[in-house]
Amino acid sequence: MSWCVMRVTPPPAANGILTPRATLLTSARWDIGVIRVAFLPGHGSPALRDRIKGYAQLWHGADNVGVEFRFQEQIDDTVHVRVALGGTGDWSELGRHARNNRNLALPTMNLKLTERTTAKKVMRSVLHEFGHALGLVHEHQIPGEPIQWDREAVIADLRAAGWSVSEIEAQVLAPYTADESNTGTFDPNSIMLYPIKRSWTLNGFHVDWNRTLSDQDKARIAELY
């Protein structure tokens, strides 16, 4: 199972009524209205880049969203998000923590996409990672989420897939606290939710891949920005 990783620190040089809503890490919220994005030189064809741009911009396609991704060709110190294509997996720095990575030759986001990647995979990967670029965390790690994990089953499966225990804790099992996040109630349709196997839970909860923005993903971004 191929999942993304959200990064809070820079990547190494080697590589009223609560409704369901996406959850933002408070320290990762941008304090600007335009987030400038550029692809690393030589990464992706013009057609693939255009597909990625179109999906990323769905995040601010709703009314009253006060932030937008604006793509540019040149990489300089005005760029906030630097995108690499290919590589070893999907990952992104979390929101404005991307500012900590000042090496213009290094990405702050990687999308393991090529011209032959299916449209469904491109859409899901782009929406999920650009959600992280806005500062959103994984929905299954929000405070008070209803998933009753079978920790041993999760760890056994993901260890077999090559994850370390620390990665499993950081990306799946460990919840954020109410003090460090801005959240509503759990949204099972959020693009920020991993697929959860029934065998990983004690209460029968499970979900397949979510591939589009939920209504509450859109509403939450409009509220947060």
Short mmCIF file of the C-alpha atoms (twelve columns), coordinates in Angstrom:
data_MODEL
# 
_entry.id   MODEL 
# 
loop_
_atom_site.group_PDB 
_atom_site.id 
_atom_site.type_symbol 
_atom_site.label_atom_id 
_atom_site.label_alt_id 
_atom_site.label_comp_id 
_atom_site.label_asym_id 
_atom_site.label_seq_id 
_atom_site.Cartn_x 
_atom_site.Cartn_y 
_atom_site.Cartn_z 
_atom_site.pdbx_PDB_model_num 
ATOM 1   C CA . MET A 1   0.000   0.000  0.000   1 
ATOM 2   C CA . SER A 2   1.517   3.287  -1.127  1 
ATOM 3   C CA . TRP A 3   0.856   6.231  1.154   1 
ATOM 4   C CA . CYS A 4   2.123   9.742  1.509   1 
ATOM 5   C CA . VAL A 5   4.269   11.143 4.246   1 
ATOM 6   C CA . MET A 6   3.784   14.591 5.710   1 
ATOM 7   C CA . ARG A 7   6.914   16.278 6.923   1 
ATOM 8   C CA . VAL A 8   7.121   18.829 9.673   1 
ATOM 9   C CA . THR A 9   10.884  19.176 9.375   1 
ATOM 10  C CA . PRO A 10  12.942  19.574 6.180   1 
ATOM 11  C CA . PRO A 11  13.720  16.409 4.189   1 
ATOM 12  C CA . PRO A 12  17.314  15.181 4.230   1 
ATOM 13  C CA . ALA A 13  19.607  16.398 1.477   1 
ATOM 14  C CA . ALA A 14  19.854  12.860 0.108   1 
ATOM 15  C CA . ASN A 15  16.575  12.826 -1.187  1 
ATOM 16  C CA . GLY A 16  -21.703 26.064 17.423  1 
ATOM 17  C CA . ILE A 17  -22.617 22.720 15.698  1 
ATOM 18  C CA . LEU A 18  -19.585 20.766 14.880  1 
ATOM 19  C CA . THR A 19  -19.538 19.258 11.398  1 
ATOM 20  C CA . PRO A 20  -16.909 16.988 9.839   1 
ATOM 21  C CA . ARG A 21  -13.978 19.026 8.600   1 
ATOM 22  C CA . ALA A 22  -10.315 18.840 7.739   1 
ATOM 23  C CA . THR A 23  -7.810  19.530 10.495  1 
ATOM 24  C CA . LEU A 24  -5.054  22.111 10.315  1 
ATOM 25  C CA . LEU A 25  -1.903  22.124 12.419  1 
ATOM 26  C CA . THR A 26  -1.969  25.587 13.938  1 
ATOM 27  C CA . SER A 27  1.761   26.216 13.554  1 
ATOM 28  C CA . ALA A 28  1.608   25.280 9.849   1 
ATOM 29  C CA . ARG A 29  -1.058  27.788 8.774   1 
ATOM 30  C CA . TRP A 30  0.220   30.204 6.137   1 
ATOM 31  C CA . ASP A 31  0.073   33.916 6.909   1 
ATOM 32  C CA . ILE A 32  -0.018  34.880 3.222   1 
ATOM 33  C CA . GLY A 33  -2.736  34.795 0.563   1 
ATOM 34  C CA . VAL A 34  -0.647  33.502 -2.343  1 
ATOM 35  C CA . ILE A 35  1.452   30.346 -2.045  1 
ATOM 36  C CA . ARG A 36  3.936   30.317 -4.903  1 
ATOM 37  C CA . VAL A 37  4.698   26.897 -6.393  1 
ATOM 38  C CA . ALA A 38  7.305   25.755 -8.921  1 
ATOM 39  C CA . PHE A 39  8.463   22.420 -10.306 1 
ATOM 40  C CA . LEU A 40  12.119  21.520 -10.031 1 
ATOM 41  C CA . PRO A 41  13.899  21.836 -13.391 1 
ATOM 42  C CA . GLY A 42  13.474  18.827 -15.653 1 
ATOM 43  C CA . HIS A 43  10.665  17.299 -13.623 1 
ATOM 44  C CA . GLY A 44  7.597   16.290 -15.604 1 
ATOM 45  C CA . SER A 45  6.283   17.031 -19.066 1 
ATOM 46  C CA . PRO A 46  4.210   20.158 -19.725 1 
ATOM 47  C CA . ALA A 47  1.089   17.962 -19.944 1 
ATOM 48  C CA . LEU A 48  1.711   16.324 -16.557 1 
ATOM 49  C CA . ARG A 49  2.512   19.657 -14.964 1 
ATOM 50  C CA . ASP A 50  -0.752  21.083 -16.287 1 
ATOM 51  C CA . ARG A 51  -2.710  18.148 -14.802 1 
ATOM 52  C CA . ILE A 52  -1.077  18.715 -11.426 1 
ATOM 53  C CA . LYS A 53  -1.761  22.451 -11.525 1 
ATOM 54  C CA . GLY A 54  -5.429  21.886 -12.330 1 
ATOM 55  C CA . TYR A 55  -5.995  19.477 -9.448  1 
ATOM 56  C CA . ALA A 56  -4.007  21.567 -6.936  1 
ATOM 57  C CA . GLN A 57  -6.102  24.614 -7.711  1 
ATOM 58  C CA . LEU A 58  -9.305  22.760 -6.806  1 
ATOM 59  C CA . TRP A 59  -8.401  23.555 -3.191  1 
ATOM 60  C CA . HIS A 60  -9.217  27.220 -3.741  1 
ATOM 61  C CA . GLY A 61  -11.920 26.798 -6.377  1 
ATOM 62  C CA . ALA A 62  -14.706 27.358 -3.853  1 
ATOM 63  C CA . ASP A 63  -16.043 30.786 -2.978  1 
ATOM 64  C CA . ASN A 64  -14.506 32.810 -0.170  1 
ATOM 65  C CA . VAL A 65  -11.179 30.964 0.014   1 
ATOM 66  C CA . GLY A 66  -8.533  33.540 0.876   1 
ATOM 67  C CA . VAL A 67  -5.485  31.552 -0.214  1 
ATOM 68  C CA . GLU A 68  -4.376  30.239 -3.583  1 
ATOM 69  C CA . PHE A 69  -1.617  28.206 -5.199  1 
ATOM 70  C CA . ARG A 70  0.057   30.247 -7.919  1 
ATOM 71  C CA . PHE A 71  2.458   28.377 -10.173 1 
ATOM 72  C CA . GLN A 72  5.523   29.968 -11.746 1 
ATOM 73  C CA . GLU A 73  8.340   28.709 -13.932 1 
ATOM 74  C CA . GLN A 74  11.374  30.115 -12.167 1 
ATOM 75  C CA . ILE A 75  12.650  28.775 -8.854  1 
ATOM 76  C CA . ASP A 76  13.905  31.585 -6.678  1 
ATOM 77  C CA . ASP A 77  13.553  32.705 -3.090  1 
ATOM 78  C CA . THR A 78  9.964   33.849 -3.726  1 
ATOM 79  C CA . VAL A 79  8.840   30.244 -4.196  1 
ATOM 80  C CA . HIS A 80  7.227   28.604 -1.161  1 
ATOM 81  C CA . VAL A 81  6.576   25.071 -2.480  1 
ATOM 82  C CA . ARG A 82  9.093   23.288 -4.731  1 
ATOM 83  C CA . VAL A 83  7.717   20.155 -6.383  1 
ATOM 84  C CA . ALA A 84  9.732   17.131 -7.527  1 
ATOM 85  C CA . LEU A 85  8.187   14.377 -9.645  1 
ATOM 86  C CA . GLY A 86  9.137   10.712 -9.529  1 
ATOM 87  C CA . GLY A 87  11.348  9.796  -6.602  1 
ATOM 88  C CA . THR A 88  10.528  7.290  -3.904  1 
ATOM 89  C CA . GLY A 89  7.017   8.263  -2.836  1 
ATOM 90  C CA . ASP A 90  4.466   10.978 -2.177  1 
ATOM 91  C CA . TRP A 91  5.316   13.395 0.637   1 
ATOM 92  C CA . SER A 92  5.062   17.036 1.550   1 
ATOM 93  C CA . GLU A 93  6.289   19.511 4.086   1 
ATOM 94  C CA . LEU A 94  3.425   20.616 6.303   1 
ATOM 95  C CA . GLY A 95  2.198   24.119 5.449   1 
ATOM 96  C CA . ARG A 96  4.527   26.994 6.160   1 
ATOM 97  C CA . HIS A 97  7.079   24.640 7.670   1 
ATOM 98  C CA . ALA A 98  8.265   24.451 4.051   1 
ATOM 99  C CA . ARG A 99  9.977   27.777 4.758   1 
ATOM 100 C CA . ASN A 100 12.493  25.883 6.892   1 
ATOM 101 C CA . ASN A 101 13.863  24.231 3.759   1 
ATOM 102 C CA . ARG A 102 15.865  27.060 2.172   1 
ATOM 103 C CA . ASN A 103 17.928  25.002 -0.274  1 
ATOM 104 C CA . LEU A 104 16.423  25.928 -3.652  1 
ATOM 105 C CA . ALA A 105 17.768  22.730 -5.201  1 
ATOM 106 C CA . LEU A 106 15.707  20.547 -2.861  1 
ATOM 107 C CA . PRO A 107 11.963  19.848 -3.040  1 
ATOM 108 C CA . THR A 108 9.450   20.601 -0.323  1 
ATOM 109 C CA . MET A 109 7.034   18.155 -1.952  1 
ATOM 110 C CA . ASN A 110 7.453   14.990 -3.987  1 
ATOM 111 C CA . LEU A 111 4.809   13.383 -6.178  1 
ATOM 112 C CA . LYS A 112 5.598   9.906  -7.474  1 
ATOM 113 C CA . LEU A 113 3.804   10.562 -10.762 1 
ATOM 114 C CA . THR A 114 4.651   10.074 -14.422 1 
ATOM 115 C CA . GLU A 115 2.863   10.681 -17.707 1 
ATOM 116 C CA . ARG A 116 1.524   7.107  -17.491 1 
ATOM 117 C CA . THR A 117 0.017   7.449  -14.003 1 
ATOM 118 C CA . THR A 118 -3.762  7.057  -14.045 1 
ATOM 119 C CA . ALA A 119 -5.943  10.134 -13.713 1 
ATOM 120 C CA . LYS A 120 -7.438  8.828  -10.444 1 
ATOM 121 C CA . LYS A 121 -3.999  8.389  -8.899  1 
ATOM 122 C CA . VAL A 122 -2.804  11.796 -10.074 1 
ATOM 123 C CA . MET A 123 -5.886  13.512 -8.664  1 
ATOM 124 C CA . ARG A 124 -5.725  11.797 -5.296  1 
ATOM 125 C CA . SER A 125 -1.991  12.291 -4.817  1 
ATOM 126 C CA . VAL A 126 -2.091  15.947 -5.803  1 
ATOM 127 C CA . LEU A 127 -5.128  16.828 -3.682  1 
ATOM 128 C CA . HIS A 128 -3.731  15.010 -0.643  1 
ATOM 129 C CA . GLU A 129 -0.218  16.457 -0.822  1 
ATOM 130 C CA . PHE A 130 -1.381  19.986 -1.565  1 
ATOM 131 C CA . GLY A 131 -3.702  19.600 1.428   1 
ATOM 132 C CA . HIS A 132 -0.564  19.006 3.489   1 
ATOM 133 C CA . ALA A 133 1.020   22.021 1.791   1 
ATOM 134 C CA . LEU A 134 -1.892  24.069 3.170   1 
ATOM 135 C CA . GLY A 135 -1.105  22.747 6.660   1 
ATOM 136 C CA . LEU A 136 -3.681  19.962 6.899   1 
ATOM 137 C CA . VAL A 137 -2.778  16.817 8.852   1 
ATOM 138 C CA . HIS A 138 -4.025  13.277 8.358   1 
ATOM 139 C CA . GLU A 139 -7.691  12.959 9.261   1 
ATOM 140 C CA . HIS A 140 -7.123  9.696  11.141  1 
ATOM 141 C CA . GLN A 141 -4.806  11.572 13.541  1 
ATOM 142 C CA . ILE A 142 -7.205  14.305 14.647  1 
ATOM 143 C CA . PRO A 143 -8.068  14.696 18.338  1 
ATOM 144 C CA . GLY A 144 -10.968 12.465 19.327  1 
ATOM 145 C CA . GLU A 145 -11.153 10.503 16.063  1 
ATOM 146 C CA . PRO A 146 -13.452 7.466  16.373  1 
ATOM 147 C CA . ILE A 147 -11.085 4.799  15.080  1 
ATOM 148 C CA . GLN A 148 -10.321 2.083  17.620  1 
ATOM 149 C CA . TRP A 149 -6.992  0.842  16.352  1 
ATOM 150 C CA . ASP A 150 -5.752  -2.725 16.632  1 
ATOM 151 C CA . ARG A 151 -2.225  -1.448 17.077  1 
ATOM 152 C CA . GLU A 152 -0.556  -4.844 16.725  1 
ATOM 153 C CA . ALA A 153 -2.310  -5.507 13.405  1 
ATOM 154 C CA . VAL A 154 -1.422  -2.074 12.011  1 
ATOM 155 C CA . ILE A 155 2.201   -2.365 13.058  1 
ATOM 156 C CA . ALA A 156 2.536   -5.923 11.734  1 
ATOM 157 C CA . ASP A 157 1.147   -5.048 8.287   1 
ATOM 158 C CA . LEU A 158 3.097   -1.833 7.867   1 
ATOM 159 C CA . ARG A 159 6.326   -3.297 9.197   1 
ATOM 160 C CA . ALA A 160 5.964   -5.975 6.515   1 
ATOM 161 C CA . ALA A 161 5.586   -3.159 3.971   1 
ATOM 162 C CA . GLY A 162 8.884   -1.635 5.064   1 
ATOM 163 C CA . TRP A 163 7.765   1.014  7.577   1 
ATOM 164 C CA . SER A 164 9.561   1.506  10.866  1 
ATOM 165 C CA . VAL A 165 7.603   1.596  14.123  1 
ATOM 166 C CA . SER A 166 8.428   5.289  14.502  1 
ATOM 167 C CA . GLU A 167 7.034   6.009  11.019  1 
ATOM 168 C CA . ILE A 168 3.855   4.065  11.801  1 
ATOM 169 C CA . GLU A 169 3.354   6.029  14.989  1 
ATOM 170 C CA . ALA A 170 4.068   9.378  13.327  1 
ATOM 171 C CA . GLN A 171 1.939   8.840  10.222  1 
ATOM 172 C CA . VAL A 172 -0.910  6.616  11.418  1 
ATOM 173 C CA . LEU A 173 -1.401  5.967  15.113  1 
ATOM 174 C CA . ALA A 174 -0.283  9.020  17.090  1 
ATOM 175 C CA . PRO A 175 -3.050  11.664 17.392  1 
ATOM 176 C CA . TYR A 176 -2.509  15.397 17.498  1 
ATOM 177 C CA . THR A 177 -3.708  17.275 20.551  1 
ATOM 178 C CA . ALA A 178 -6.468  19.874 20.614  1 
ATOM 179 C CA . ASP A 179 -3.865  22.459 21.642  1 
ATOM 180 C CA . GLU A 180 -1.791  22.050 18.479  1 
ATOM 181 C CA . SER A 181 -4.560  21.643 15.896  1 
ATOM 182 C CA . ASN A 182 -7.674  23.418 14.674  1 
ATOM 183 C CA . THR A 183 -10.352 20.835 14.104  1 
ATOM 184 C CA . GLY A 184 -13.995 19.841 14.033  1 
ATOM 185 C CA . THR A 185 -15.329 16.300 14.049  1 
ATOM 186 C CA . PHE A 186 -13.994 13.374 12.048  1 
ATOM 187 C CA . ASP A 187 -14.724 13.368 8.298   1 
ATOM 188 C CA . PRO A 188 -14.654 9.846  6.786   1 
ATOM 189 C CA . ASN A 189 -14.796 11.345 3.292   1 
ATOM 190 C CA . SER A 190 -11.808 13.681 3.657   1 
ATOM 191 C CA . ILE A 191 -9.050  13.547 1.068   1 
ATOM 192 C CA . MET A 192 -6.683  13.694 4.045   1 
ATOM 193 C CA . LEU A 193 -7.743  10.244 5.302   1 
ATOM 194 C CA . TYR A 194 -5.687  7.148  4.637   1 
ATOM 195 C CA . PRO A 195 -7.466  3.957  3.555   1 
ATOM 196 C CA . ILE A 196 -8.089  1.931  6.711   1 
ATOM 197 C CA . LYS A 197 -8.447  -1.859 6.560   1 
ATOM 198 C CA . ARG A 198 -11.181 -3.453 8.651   1 
ATOM 199 C CA . SER A 199 -8.578  -5.783 10.174  1 
ATOM 200 C CA . TRP A 200 -6.775  -2.743 11.590  1 
ATOM 201 C CA . THR A 201 -9.641  -1.688 13.852  1 
ATOM 202 C CA . LEU A 202 -11.473 -3.147 16.812  1 
ATOM 203 C CA . ASN A 203 -14.812 -1.493 16.018  1 
ATOM 204 C CA . GLY A 204 -15.171 -2.498 12.365  1 
ATOM 205 C CA . PHE A 205 -14.320 0.925  10.958  1 
ATOM 206 C CA . HIS A 206 -12.836 0.833  7.486   1 
ATOM 207 C CA . VAL A 207 -12.557 3.086  4.475   1 
ATOM 208 C CA . ASP A 208 -11.148 2.775  0.959   1 
ATOM 209 C CA . TRP A 209 -9.195  5.452  -0.898  1 
ATOM 210 C CA . ASN A 210 -10.886 8.857  -0.908  1 
ATOM 211 C CA . ARG A 211 -10.011 10.430 -4.238  1 
ATOM 212 C CA . THR A 212 -11.744 13.821 -4.277  1 
ATOM 213 C CA . LEU A 213 -12.202 16.766 -1.932  1 
ATOM 214 C CA . SER A 214 -15.142 16.258 0.397   1 
ATOM 215 C CA . ASP A 215 -17.666 19.036 0.928   1 
ATOM 216 C CA . GLN A 216 -16.197 19.544 4.369   1 
ATOM 217 C CA . ASP A 217 -12.631 19.712 3.057   1 
ATOM 218 C CA . LYS A 218 -13.753 22.648 0.928   1 
ATOM 219 C CA . ALA A 219 -15.744 24.268 3.731   1 
ATOM 220 C CA . ARG A 220 -12.882 23.984 6.185   1 
ATOM 221 C CA . ILE A 221 -10.316 25.592 3.913   1 
ATOM 222 C CA . ALA A 222 -12.721 28.462 3.279   1 
ATOM 223 C CA . GLU A 223 -13.101 28.822 7.048   1 
ATOM 224 C CA . LEU A 224 -9.384  28.561 7.863   1 
ATOM 225 C CA . TYR A 225 -8.224  30.872 5.103   1 
# 
